[in-house]
C-alpha cells in the first residue's frame, strides 16, 4: 500500500529530490522511466495511431503527455485501485504528485476517473507486450538480473466477477440487457415501437414470479415438486423464445425506417442494433442449454455452455483442492525466472490440458527473451512422453518433469538425483508465491468485466515486474 504519511498537501512545495524520503519505490521507478523515456513514447504513439476513433476524441488527450498517462496507469494497477480512487490519490498524496510532476506545472490538471478509464481501454494487451519486450527485459539484462540458468512454469485460475451460474438466474438476467438496448434504440429514433416495451415488461413480471416459485420448490424433496419445477422451466423458456421473436421483428422494422434517415442516426443505430443482436444470440444459447439439461436430461459440453452474459470465455474449472475445489474464471499460464521476474504469461481459452502447452511455452520464451534457460522445471501434468526428447534436442534444454503414474527403475533413479530434486524444490516455491498473490496481490478476484479482464491481468504482471527491477 501507499505510505499513509503526508496525505495533506503542505503550504510549501517540496522539490522532487525529496521523493526518496516520501516513497523509495516511486523514486526508483521514476529513474527507470527517465532512462527509457523515448521507448515508452514511441510504443504509445504506435498504439494511438492504430485506433480509428483517435481523431474524434481529442478533449481528454489535450493537455496530458504520454509519460504522464503511463505513470497514472502504473499507479492504478500497482496498488490495485479503482478509477475513482486513483483520482483521489493524485489529489491528496504528495508522493504521487511528485512522481507525476504536478506540483510545479499549472497547465496540467488532475485527470478525472473517466479519462483514466479511456486510457486503460486504449493501452491494452499489445502495448504491454511491447513494453515487456522493449522496456523491461533489456533493463533486466543490463543490470544482470536475468540469468540463463533455470525457470519454472505453472497454471492458475483467475476468478472473474461472476455470480454462481444456475439456469434460473441466467434466464432472469436477460431482462436487464434487452431493456437497456431497446431503450437506447427508442432514444435515437424518438418514435419506437411501444408494443415491444409493454410485452417485455409483462414478460419480466411473469419471469420474476416463476423464478421465486422455482426457488421455493427446489428446497422441497418430494417428487411432485420436481414435476412442478420442470413445468416452470418450460414456461420460462417459452416466454423467452416469444420475446426473442418479437424483438427480431422490431429490428427488421427499425432497419426499414432508417434507410432514408441522416448519417448520425444511422451510425448510432448500427452500434445499438449490433449489440442487441449479440444479446439475443446469448439469450437463445441459454434457452437451448436449459432445455437440454433440465427438460431432456442431456449433457452439454463446456465449450457450448454459456456461464454469464458479461464474459463469454469464462469457464468452470475443477482444480481438486481443499479450499476451492471449483473456480469460475480464466486459466492463466505463467513462467518465472530465477530472479522472480515473470517473462511470459498467457490467458488461455477454456480449460486445455497442461501436456498440450509444453511446446507453446518454450516457443513463447524464445520469442520474448531470444533464448531459453538451460533448465526448465514443470509440474507432473505437463509431462508428454512423446515430445520431451524431441523438445530437448530442438531447444537445447533440460526439462525436469516428474512422471505421473507407473515409474520404471530408470525414472526412479532420475528423480532421486540431486539435480532433479533442486529444480523441483525451486518449482515448489512458485506454488507458495501463487497462494500469497491470490490472498494479497494481483491474482485476487477481479472487479472488471467484458474484454478488460485480460488487460487487467497483463497490467498486474507488468507492475509486479517493475517492483522487482526497481
C-alpha positions in Angstrom: 0.0 0.0 0.0 1.0 3.7 -0.3 2.7 5.4 2.5 -0.2 6.9 4.7 2.1 9.7 6.0 1.7 13.2 4.4 -1.6 12.8 2.6 -2.4 16.5 3.2 -0.8 19.0 0.8 1.5 21.4 2.7 1.8 25.1 2.2 5.4 24.9 0.8 6.1 23.0 -2.4 8.9 20.3 -1.9 11.5 19.5 -4.5 11.5 16.3 -6.5 14.7 15.2 -4.7 12.6 14.7 -1.6 10.6 11.9 -3.3 13.1 9.4 -1.9 12.2 10.4 1.6 8.4 10.0 1.0 8.4 6.8 -1.1 11.6 4.9 -2.2 9.7 2.6 -4.6 8.3 5.5 -6.7 11.7 7.2 -6.7 13.4 4.2 -8.2 10.6 3.6 -10.7 10.9 7.3 -11.8 14.6 6.8 -12.5 13.9 3.7 -14.7 11.2 5.6 -16.7 13.6 8.6 -17.3 16.3 6.3 -18.7 14.0 4.7 -21.3 11.6 7.6 -21.9 11.9 7.5 -25.7 11.0 3.8 -26.0 7.8 4.3 -23.9 6.7 7.3 -26.0 7.3 5.5 -29.4 5.3 2.4 -28.3 2.4 4.6 -27.1 2.3 6.5 -30.3 2.0 3.3 -32.3 -1.0 2.2 -30.2 -2.7 5.5 -30.6 -2.4 5.5 -34.4 -3.9 2.0 -34.6 -7.4 3.1 -33.4 -9.8 4.6 -35.9 -11.5 6.8 -33.3 -8.4 8.8 -32.3 -9.3 11.8 -34.5 -12.7 12.2 -32.9 -11.7 12.0 -29.2 -9.3 14.8 -28.5 -10.7 16.6 -25.5 -9.4 14.0 -22.9 -6.0 14.0 -24.6 -5.4 17.7 -24.9 -3.1 18.6 -22.1 -1.7 15.3 -21.0 1.7 14.0 -22.1 2.3 10.3 -22.9 4.5 9.6 -20.0 2.0 11.2 -17.6 -0.6 8.7 -18.8 1.7 5.8 -18.5 2.6 6.8 -14.9 -1.1 7.2 -13.9 -2.0 3.7 -15.3 1.0 2.2 -13.5 -0.2 3.7 -10.1 -3.7 2.4 -10.8 -2.6 -1.2 -11.3 0.3 -1.5 -8.8 -1.9 -0.6 -5.9 -5.0 -2.3 -7.3 -7.2 0.9 -7.1 -10.4 1.8 -8.8 -10.5 4.7 -11.3 -12.2 7.0 -8.7 -9.6 6.1 -6.0 -6.7 7.0 -8.4 -8.2 10.4 -8.9 -8.4 10.9 -5.1 -4.8 9.7 -4.6 -3.5 12.1 -7.2 -5.3 15.0 -5.4 -4.3 14.1 -1.9 -1.0 12.2 -1.9 2.3 14.2 -2.2 4.5 11.3 -3.2 2.2 10.6 -6.2 2.2 14.3 -7.2 6.0 14.4 -7.1 6.1 11.2 -9.2 3.7 12.7 -11.8 5.4 16.2 -11.8 2.1 18.0 -11.0 3.4 20.3 -8.2 5.0 22.9 -10.5 3.0 22.6 -13.7 -0.1 24.8 -13.7 -1.2 23.7 -17.2 -1.7 20.0 -16.2 -5.0 19.4 -14.4 -5.8 16.4 -12.4 -7.4 13.8 -14.7 -10.9 12.6 -14.0 -11.8 8.9 -13.5 -13.5 8.8 -16.9 -10.3 9.9 -18.7 -8.2 7.3 -16.8 -10.8 4.7 -17.9 -10.3 5.8 -21.6 -6.5 5.4 -21.2 -6.9 1.9 -19.8 -9.1 0.9 -22.8 -6.6 2.4 -25.3 -3.4 0.8 -24.0 -4.2 -2.9 -23.8 -2.5 -6.2 -24.3 -0.4 -5.4 -27.4 1.0 -2.3 -25.7 2.1 -4.2 -22.6 3.7 -7.0 -24.7 5.8 -4.4 -26.4 6.7 -2.7 -23.1 7.8 -6.1 -21.7 9.9 -6.9 -24.7 11.4 -3.4 -25.4 11.5 -1.9 -21.9 11.6 -4.4 -19.0 13.7 -7.3 -20.4 16.5 -5.1 -21.8 16.8 -3.3 -18.5 16.9 -6.6 -16.6 19.7 -7.8 -19.0 21.7 -4.6 -18.5 21.5 -4.9 -14.7 22.3 -8.6 -14.9 19.0 -9.5 -13.1 18.0 -12.1 -15.7 20.2 -15.3 -15.5 20.0 -18.0 -18.1 20.1 -20.9 -15.6 16.6 -22.0 -14.7 12.9 -21.2 -15.0 9.6 -22.6 -13.7 6.1 -22.6 -15.2 2.6 -23.4 -13.8 -1.0 -22.7 -14.4 -3.5 -21.0 -12.1 -7.1 -19.8 -12.3 -8.0 -16.0 -12.0 -11.5 -15.6 -10.7 -13.9 -13.3 -12.6 -16.6 -11.0 -11.2 -19.4 -13.5 -11.9 -22.2 -14.8 -9.7 -22.6 -18.6 -9.3 -24.3 -19.7 -12.6 -27.6 -21.5 -12.4 -30.2 -22.0 -15.2 -32.9 -19.9 -13.4 -30.6 -16.9 -12.6 -29.3 -16.8 -16.2 -32.8 -16.8 -17.5 -33.7 -14.0 -15.2 -30.8 -11.7 -16.1 -31.8 -11.4 -19.7 -34.3 -8.6 -18.9 -31.6 -6.1 -17.9 -29.8 -6.5 -21.2 -32.8 -6.4 -23.5 -34.4 -3.3 -21.8 -31.1 -1.5 -22.0 -30.6 -1.8 -25.7 -34.3 -1.4 -26.6 -34.4 1.9 -24.6 -31.3 3.2 -26.5 -32.9 2.5 -29.8 -36.1 4.3 -28.7 -34.0 7.4 -27.6 -32.3 7.5 -31.0 -35.5 7.2 -33.1 -37.8 9.0 -30.5 -40.6 7.0 -32.2 -40.0 3.5 -31.0 -42.4 0.6 -31.1 -44.4 0.7 -27.8 -45.7 -2.9 -28.3 -42.3 -4.4 -27.7 -41.7 -2.4 -24.4 -45.1 -3.4 -23.0 -44.5 -7.1 -24.0 -41.1 -7.1 -22.4 -42.4 -5.5 -19.1 -45.2 -8.1 -18.9 -42.7 -10.9 -19.5 -40.4 -9.6 -16.7 -43.3 -9.7 -14.2 -44.1 -13.3 -15.2 -40.4 -14.3 -15.1 -40.0 -12.9 -11.5 -42.9 -14.9 -10.2 -41.7 -18.1 -11.9 -38.1 -17.6 -10.6 -39.3 -17.3 -7.0 -41.5 -20.4 -7.4 -38.5 -22.4 -8.6 -36.6 -21.3 -5.5 -39.5 -22.3 -3.3 -40.0 -25.8 -4.8 -36.2 -26.5 -5.1 -35.9 -26.7 -1.3 -38.6 -29.4 -1.1 -37.7 -33.1 -1.7 -41.0 -34.7 -2.6 -41.4 -35.9 -6.1 -44.3 -33.6 -7.1 -42.0 -30.6 -6.6 -39.7 -31.9 -9.3 -42.5 -32.1 -11.8 -43.6 -28.5 -10.9 -40.0 -27.2 -11.4 -40.0 -28.8 -14.9 -43.3 -27.1 -15.7 -41.9 -23.7 -14.5 -38.8 -24.1 -16.6 -41.0 -24.8 -19.7 -42.9 -21.6 -19.0 -39.6 -19.6 -18.7 -38.2 -20.9 -22.0 -41.5 -20.3 -23.8 -41.6 -16.6 -22.6 -38.0 -16.1 -23.7 -38.5 -17.6 -27.2 -41.5 -15.5 -27.8 -39.7 -12.3 -26.7 -36.8 -13.1 -29.0 -39.1 -13.4 -32.0 -40.8 -10.1 -31.2 -37.5 -8.3 -30.8 -36.2 -9.7 -34.1 -39.3 -8.4 -35.9 -38.8 -4.9 -34.4 -35.2 -4.9 -35.5 -36.4 -5.5 -39.1 -38.9 -2.6 -38.8 -36.3 -0.3 -37.5 -33.9 -1.1 -40.3 -36.6 -0.3 -42.9 -37.4 3.0 -41.2 -33.8 4.3 -41.1 -33.0 3.8 -44.7 -33.6 7.4 -45.6 -32.5 8.9 -42.3 -29.5 11.1 -42.0 -26.0 9.8 -41.3 -25.6 10.3 -37.5 -28.7 8.3 -36.7 -27.6 5.5 -38.9 -24.2 5.2 -37.2 -25.7 5.2 -33.7 -28.4 2.7 -34.7 -25.8 0.3 -36.3 -23.9 0.1 -33.0 -27.1 -0.3 -30.8 -28.7 -2.9 -33.1 -25.5 -5.0 -33.4 -25.2 -5.1 -29.6 -28.9 -6.1 -29.3 -28.4 -8.9 -31.9 -25.4 -10.3 -29.9 -27.5 -10.3 -26.7 -30.3 -12.1 -28.5 -27.9 -14.8 -29.6 -26.7 -15.2 -26.0 -30.2 -15.5 -24.7 -31.1 -18.1 -27.3 -28.0 -20.1 -26.3 -29.1 -20.1 -22.6 -32.6 -21.3 -23.6 -31.3 -24.2 -25.6 -28.9 -25.3 -22.9 -31.6 -25.2 -20.2 -34.0 -27.3 -22.4 -31.2 -29.9 -22.9 -30.1 -30.0 -19.3 -33.3 -29.7 -17.3 -36.1 -30.9 -19.6 -34.3 -33.5 -21.8 -31.7 -34.6 -19.2 -28.8 -34.4 -21.7 -25.2 -33.3 -21.0 -23.9 -30.0 -22.5 -20.1 -29.7 -23.2 -18.2 -26.8 -21.6 -17.4 -25.2 -24.9 -21.1 -25.0 -25.9 -22.2 -23.7 -22.4 -22.6 -20.1 -21.5 -22.0 -19.2 -17.9 -22.6 -15.4 -17.9 -23.7 -12.7 -20.3 -20.8 -10.5 -19.4 -17.9 -12.8 -20.2 -18.2 -15.4 -22.9 -14.9 -17.1 -22.3 -15.2 -17.8 -18.5 -15.3 -21.4 -17.6 -15.9 -23.7 -14.6 -12.5 -25.2 -13.7 -12.1 -28.0 -11.2 -8.7 -28.0 -9.5 -9.3 -30.7 -6.9 -8.2 -28.6 -3.9 -9.4 -28.4 -0.4 -10.1 -24.7 -0.1 -11.8 -24.2 -3.5 -12.4 -27.3 -5.5 -14.3 -25.4 -8.2 -13.3 -22.0 -9.5 -15.1 -19.8 -12.1 -12.8 -17.7 -14.3 -9.9 -17.9 -16.8 -6.9 -20.2 -16.9 -3.5 -18.5 -16.8 -0.1 -20.0 -17.6 2.9 -18.1 -16.1 6.6 -18.7 -16.5 9.0 -17.1 -13.9 12.8 -17.0 -14.0 15.4 -17.4 -11.2 15.3 -13.7 -10.3 11.5 -13.6 -9.6 10.7 -11.9 -12.9 7.7 -13.1 -14.9 8.9 -13.2 -18.5 5.9 -14.9 -20.2 2.2 -15.2 -19.5 -0.8 -16.3 -21.4 -4.6 -16.1 -20.8 -5.9 -19.4 -22.1 -9.3 -20.2 -23.7 -11.4 -22.8 -21.9 -9.5 -25.4 -19.9 -6.9 -27.1 -22.1 -4.7 -30.0 -20.8 -1.3 -28.9 -19.5 0.5 -31.5 -21.6 -0.6 -29.6 -24.8 1.0 -26.4 -23.5 4.6 -27.6 -23.2 5.7 -26.7 -26.8 3.9 -23.3 -26.7 5.6 -22.2 -23.5 9.1 -22.9 -24.8 8.4 -21.1 -28.1 7.0 -18.0 -26.2 10.1 -17.8 -24.0 12.3 -17.9 -27.1 10.4 -15.2 -28.9 10.4 -12.8 -25.9 13.8 -13.4 -24.4 15.7 -14.6 -27.6 17.0 -17.6 -25.6 15.7 -20.4 -23.5 17.2 -21.1 -20.0 19.2 -24.3 -19.6 16.9 -26.0 -17.0 13.1 -25.8 -17.1 11.0 -27.3 -14.2 7.3 -28.1 -14.8 4.5 -29.8 -12.9 3.8 -33.5 -13.5 0.7 -32.7 -15.6 2.9 -31.1 -18.2 4.6 -34.4 -19.0 4.3 -35.7 -22.5 6.5 -38.8 -23.1 6.4 -38.5 -26.9 7.6 -34.8 -27.1 10.1 -34.5 -24.2 13.1 -35.9 -26.1 12.3 -34.0 -29.3 11.9 -30.7 -27.4 15.2 -31.1 -25.5 17.1 -31.5 -28.8 15.3 -28.7 -30.6 15.8 -26.0 -27.9 19.0 -27.4 -26.3 17.2 -27.6 -22.9 16.8 -30.0 -20.0 13.2 -30.5 -18.9 12.7 -31.6 -15.2 9.2 -33.1 -15.2 8.2 -36.0 -12.8 6.3 -39.0 -14.1 2.7 -39.3 -13.3 1.8 -43.0 -12.8 3.8 -46.2 -13.1 7.6 -45.5 -12.9 10.4 -47.6 -14.2 13.7 -48.1 -12.3 15.4 -45.5 -14.6 12.7 -42.9 -13.7 13.1 -43.6 -10.0 16.9 -43.1 -10.3 16.5 -39.9 -12.3 14.0 -38.4 -9.8 16.3 -39.2 -6.8 19.3 -37.3 -8.3 20.5 -34.1 -6.7 19.9 -32.0 -9.9 16.2 -33.1 -10.3 15.4 -32.5 -6.6 16.9 -29.0 -6.6 14.9 -27.9 -9.6 11.6 -29.4 -8.3 12.3 -27.6 -5.0 12.7 -24.5 -7.0 9.3 -25.1 -8.7 7.5 -25.7 -5.4 8.4 -22.1 -4.3 6.2 -20.9 -7.2 3.2 -22.6 -5.6 3.9 -20.7 -2.4 4.1 -17.4 -4.3 0.8 -18.1 -6.1 -1.0 -18.7 -2.8 0.3 -15.3 -1.5 -0.6 -13.5 -4.7 -4.2 -14.9 -4.5 -4.6 -13.6 -0.9 -2.9 -10.3 -1.1 -1.9 -9.1 -4.6 -2.8 -9.2 -8.3 -4.3 -12.8 -8.5 -7.4 -12.0 -6.4 -10.9 -11.9 -7.7 -11.3 -9.3 -10.5 -13.6 -6.3 -10.2 -13.7 -6.0 -14.0 -15.9 -7.4 -16.8 -16.0 -7.7 -20.5 -12.7 -7.5 -22.5 -10.8 -5.6 -19.8 -10.2 -8.8 -17.9 -7.1 -9.7 -20.0 -5.7 -6.1 -19.9 -6.1 -6.1 -16.1 -4.1 -9.3 -15.7 -1.4 -8.1 -18.1 -1.0 -4.8 -16.3 -0.8 -6.5 -12.9 2.1 -8.7 -14.0 3.9 -5.8 -15.7 3.6 -3.7 -12.5 4.9 -6.7 -10.4 8.0 -6.9 -12.6 8.6 -3.2 -12.3 8.7 -3.6 -8.5 11.3 -6.3 -8.6 13.5 -4.5 -11.2 13.3 -1.2 -9.2 
